[in-house]
Amino acid sequence: MNPSASRVAWTLMYHGHTNVKLIDVGLNQWQKYELPSTRQISNRKKSNKNVHFTIRADADMIKAKLLQNYSRTVIVDARTPMEHMQARIPCSILDNWEEGLGPNDETMKNKEELERDFEEKKKISKDKQIICYCHSGARASHKYLQFRLAGYNNVKVYDGSIIDWAQRHNPIKR
């Protein structure tokens, strides 16, 4: 469960590819079980939907949420507790991306487990807008996929994450 794979999946979605899947086994395991694979390139066209506008957040969007009543928005830091304590976007909550992994850390938790974690442990309801960030977007993309698997529909990734936030001289909570 390398978060870089999630970043690739999110990037494909951002560019309008709507049928993106992330398998939670390695290619060697996939081939071991003789599951289908091909080296052929598909000629299918990408969707014309403006998906990228609905799944990406930027610093200006987050600042606007912080200035207004942001009670309908939850800013989720997908980094480690240590990183979160060192520097974070004000009002963000910690939900380390690894908390969404199963017991062997090789697969994602199932829909019900993720849903329970988000709703009961983190108190994040499905009517909220979720904005995930991390250091540079990879772990936030994994957290994005966890929320989507759990049935959350209004989820975005701040792909610039804390690096972009700090470089713009935005406030940082320590």
Residue pairs with C-beta under 8 A, 6 or more apart in sequence:
1 24
1 101
1 105
1 106
1 107
1 108
1 142
3 97
3 138
3 139
3 141
3 142
4 138
5 22
6 22
6 138
6 139
6 141
6 142
6 144
6 145
7 137
7 138
7 141
7 142
9 20
9 21
9 22
9 141
9 145
10 55
10 137
10 141
10 144
10 145
10 157
10 159
11 141
12 20
13 20
13 51
13 55
14 51
14 52
14 55
14 56
15 46
15 51
15 52
16 46
16 47
16 48
16 49
16 50
16 51
16 52
17 46
17 47
18 46
18 47
18 49
18 51
22 145
23 30
24 106
24 107
24 108
25 106
25 107
27 37
30 37
31 37
54 156
55 144
55 155
55 156
55 157
56 156
56 157
56 158
56 159
57 131
57 133
57 156
57 157
57 158
58 158
58 160
58 164
59 158
59 160
59 164
59 165
59 168
59 170
61 131
61 156
61 158
62 75
62 89
62 131
62 158
62 165
63 170
65 73
65 75
65 131
66 90
66 91
70 91
72 127
72 128
72 129
73 128
73 129
73 130
73 131
74 93
74 124
74 128
74 129
74 130
74 131
75 89
75 91
75 92
75 93
75 131
75 133
76 92
76 93
76 94
76 95
76 124
76 130
76 131
76 132
76 133
76 140
76 143
77 83
77 84
77 88
77 89
77 92
77 93
77 94
77 95
77 133
77 134
78 95
78 96
78 97
78 132
78 133
78 134
78 139
78 140
78 142
78 143
79 94
79 96
79 97
79 134
79 135
79 139
79 162
80 96
81 94
81 96
83 135
84 92
84 94
85 174
86 174
87 162
87 166
87 172
87 173
87 174
88 94
88 162
88 172
88 173
88 174
89 133
89 162
89 165
89 170
89 172
89 173
90 171
90 172
90 173
91 173
92 133
92 173
93 122
93 124
95 118
95 122
95 143
97 134
97 139
97 140
97 142
97 143
97 146
98 105
99 117
100 108
100 109
100 114
100 117
100 142
100 143
100 146
101 107
101 108
101 109
102 108
102 109
102 110
102 113
108 114
108 145
108 146
108 149
109 117
109 146
111 149
111 150
111 151
114 146
114 147
114 149
114 150
115 150
115 151
117 150
118 124
118 147
118 150
118 152
119 125
119 126
124 130
124 152
126 151
126 152
126 153
128 154
129 154
129 155
129 156
130 147
130 152
130 154
130 155
130 156
131 155
131 156
131 157
131 158
132 140
132 141
132 143
132 144
132 147
132 155
132 156
132 157
132 158
133 140
133 157
133 158
133 161
133 162
133 165
134 140
134 143
134 161
134 162
135 161
135 162
135 163
136 159
136 160
136 161
136 163
137 157
137 158
137 159
137 160
137 161
140 157
140 158
140 159
140 161
141 157
141 159
144 155
144 156
144 157
147 155
148 155
158 164
158 165
162 172
165 172
166 172
